[in-house]
Amino acid sequence: MPHTSTAPAGLRVSVLTLILAVLCVQVHDGGPLTGADVPVTSWVAGHRSVALDHAALLVTDLGSPVATVALAVICGIAIAWRRRSGIPAVLVIGTVGAAAAASTALKLVVERSRPALDLQEVLETDYSFPSGHVTGTAALLGITAAILLGRRHRLVRVCGATVIGCGVVVVAATRVYLGVHWLTDVVAGAILGAVFVTVGAAAYERLHTPPGAPARSKPLPAVGRVGG
C-alpha cells in the first residue's frame, strides 16, 4: 500500500510533467500555444519606462540562478538550525539545485532562441526555454514554504501559496519585460519549479511522518501558476 501522501504527489508530478512536455513540443515546433509570445513581448517592449527598468533589473538580479542557489544554502542552513535537523537543508538545496540543473538540460534539448537583441534590455545569448530565473525562484520559495508551512492551518498555507505565486509572477514578468524571455518560457519555468517543489515537499512529509501515523491530507497548494 503506498504512503497516503505519495499518491497525490505522484499524480501532481505526472500532470505537471505532461503539461511541460506539451509546452516543450509546442515551442520546438512553433505550435499554436506560442502564438502570444511575440505580441506580448513586443507590447511590453513598447511600454517601458526608466523607473520600471530599474525595478525590473533589481528583481531579476534577486531571482537569478546564482542568487537563488545562494539563498537556498542560507535558507536551508537556517531552517536546519531551527529544526535541529539536516534534512531541511538537504531538501531545500537539493530541490533548488535539481530544478536549476533540469532547467539547463531542458534548454539544451529545446534549443529555443532568445527574443531579438533590439528587444533586450540586458544581453542574454544562451537558450531561452525555460526561464532559469523563474524555475529557481519557484523552487526556492515553494520548497521553503512547504517545509515551514506544511503543517500549519489551511488558511496560513493558502496565504503562503498566494504570496509565493505573486513572487513567481513578479520575477516572470520582469524577464518578459526585459525582453530576454518569451511568455511560454516563464510559464514553463514555473511549471518545472513546481515539479521539483512537489517532489521535495512529498519527501519532507514522508520523512517527518512517524510510521503508522496518518498523513496530512491537505498538502500545500502547488506553486508556480503564472498568469501572464
Secondary structure, 3 states (H helix, E strand, C coil): CCCCCHHHHHHHHHHHHHHHHHHHHHHHHCCHHHCCHHHHHHHHHCCCCHHHHHHHHHHHHHCCHHHHHHHHHHHHHHHHHHHCCCHHHHHHHHHHHHHHHHHHHHHHHHCCCCCCHHHCCCCCCCCCCCCHHHHHHHHHHHHHHHHHHCCCCHHHHHHHHHHHHHHHHHHHHHHHHCCCCCHHHHHHHHHHHHHHHHHHHHHHHHHCCCCCCCCCCCCCCCCCCCCC
